[in-house]
Amino acid sequence: MKARIKWVQDATFLGESGSGHAVVMDGPPDHGGRNLGVRPMEMLLLGMGGCTAFDVVSILKKSRQPITDCVAEIEAGRADTDPKIFTTIHVHFIVTGKGLSEKRVARAVELSAEKYCSASIMLGKTAKISHDFEIRET
């Protein structure tokens, strides 16, 4: 896996993934940025959220659950001093479908957190990560 980060100007950077996609990252105005894109630390949370949501959807589809939507809402706390690492991360899944099994949704969240989501497992080395979910009927 490869990535390339190019400085554009001030606190703006263009991140290019090895798969050919690009994303703008920028800092807040008080740090010389123009608020043109996500912050680099926000990218970490987005990556983790995408990784774990991908797992949950994939696991539920494989277990033939009639899933129609999945949202992962993430809240994180950071250390007050440098390096301002994530200290807590909470993921709240909102899983929608018709007649979803609560047991299977719980198992999908657990498997992602403990076995499959590389990003969660890596960030869990420094942050306390918690998960919960709700099921919404279509």
Long-range contacts (C-beta under 8 A, 24 or more apart in sequence): 10-34, 12-36, 12-37, 13-40, 15-43, 41-78, 41-84, 41-86, 44-86, 44-119, 44-123, 45-74, 45-76, 45-86, 45-89, 47-119, 48-74, 48-89, 48-91, 48-117, 48-119, 48-120, 48-123, 49-74, 49-91, 51-112, 51-117, 51-118, 51-119, 51-120, 52-91, 52-112, 52-113, 52-117, 52-119, 52-120, 53-93, 55-108, 55-111, 55-112, 55-116, 55-117, 56-93, 56-95, 56-105, 56-108, 56-109, 56-112, 59-107, 59-108, 59-111, 59-112, 59-116, 60-95, 60-97, 60-100, 60-104, 60-105, 60-108, 63-104, 63-108, 65-97, 65-100, 65-101, 65-104, 65-105, 66-97, 66-98, 66-99, 66-100, 67-95, 67-96, 67-97, 67-100, 68-96, 68-97, 68-98, 68-138, 69-94, 69-95, 69-96, 69-97, 69-136, 70-94, 70-95, 70-96, 76-127, 85-126, 85-127, 86-123, 86-126, 86-127, 87-126, 87-127, 87-128, 88-127, 88-128, 88-129, 88-130, 89-123, 89-127, 89-128, 89-129, 89-130, 90-129, 90-130, 90-131, 90-132, 91-120, 91-129, 91-130, 91-131, 91-132, 92-131, 92-132, 92-133, 92-134, 93-131, 93-132, 93-133, 93-134, 94-133, 94-134, 94-136, 95-133, 95-134, 95-135, 95-136, 96-135, 96-136, 96-137, 96-138, 97-135, 97-137, 97-138, 98-137, 98-138, 99-137, 100-135, 100-137, 102-135, 105-133, 105-135, 106-133, 109-133
